[in-house]
Amino acid sequence: MRLKFDFVPRELIFRFDAGTSRGVLKTRKIWWVSTTDLDLTKIGWGEAAPLVKLSIDDRPDFEARLKDILAEAENRDWELGEETLLTQVESIVPFEFPTIRFALEMALLDFFHGGKKRFFENCFRDDFQSIPINGLIWMGDRDFMLAQIEEKLASGFNCIKMKIGALDFDLELSLLRYIRDQYSSAEIMLRVDANGAFSPEEALEKMQKLADLDIHSIEQPIQAGQFEQMRLLGQNSALPIALDEELIGIKNKAELLDRLLPQHIILKPSLLGGFKETNEWIQLAEERTIGWWMTSALESNIGLNAIAQLASKYRPSIHQGLGTGKLFHNNLSSPLHIEKGKIHYLPTESWDNPQ
């Protein structure tokens, strides 16, 4: 079957300047990718959203390569079917463009299922079952972070994830202690994300201080690629480690997991290459009794919807990282809704399509 492909570029604007270990984000560039048949009877939407300085396809020629890949896609005969489409996308999009793979997977599966922003059978979209999520605390000054903490606690979140590494470490500990003094680990789960901010020499000591506060886990304590140091941290730390950036750009998944033996991995489908690649990570992790949860990487609601459906397919009981939809002033209106620490798909609400 011959199909037409196109894209709509958009710059999303943050509601606040989002501080990260890689700088301050004010805007977010994305490309919404469309798939339709020659008669324009239905349309499927996907999203390519390379993350600045993190995605392996964050490169100056990204849009030009997206055009080339979509032009090649128009010259292909597409066989409709979930697994067949994923395999065909893998054959047409190089591994070095994971966000484009994800965008094409989304658009084609959406088209295949009728253009209703549903990608496969899952209880989030089909049965409207909610997914527990963590409340994300962004880096910033003490007052900014404390205000976020109080807002998340008041909103009913029972899992808080705090980004650390931007402030004095003792100050960050005091913010975490502020939560722990009010709520036990049975009442509020605390996660931290260092984004590689610790040096290998200081990491173990800092992780012990975090463990004393009954922290659930730490994401990426040191920068990715320091395999021996990460392996030793995992062996000697009382605080469970969750690999995040470490997974990006990795082709031999089993080798990485066997070498580092993490307690958890964080799955960001748009940075890993989409549905097919993420499914493979999950299978390998579960074979090794490694825990996992899924996290959005600042996508619009189109990408967030796809990640939520993928997570829901596995019926997770642990909190996922899917609370980023409200970060933008100009996000698309959608049925996605967050209430009391869970993300919901409200069938009474409608989608705005990109334009």
Secondary structure, 3 states (H helix, E strand, C coil): CCEEEEEEEEEEEEEEEEEECCEEEEEEEEEEEEEEECCCCCEEEEEECCCCCCCCCCCCCHHHHHHHHHHHHHCCCCCCCHHHHHHHHHHHCCCCCHHHHHHHHHHHHHHHCCCCCCCCCCHHHHCCCCEEECEEECECCHHHHHHHHHHHHHCCCCEEEEECCCCCHHHHHHHHHHHHHHCCCCCCEEEEECCCECCHHHHHHHHHHHHCCCCCEEECCECCCCHHHHHHHHHHCCCCEEECHHHCCCCCHHHHHHHHCCCEEEECHHHHCCHHHHHHHHHHHHHCCCEEEEECCCCCHHHHHHHHHHHHHCCCCCCEECCCHHHECCCCCCCEEEECCEEEECCCCCCCCCC
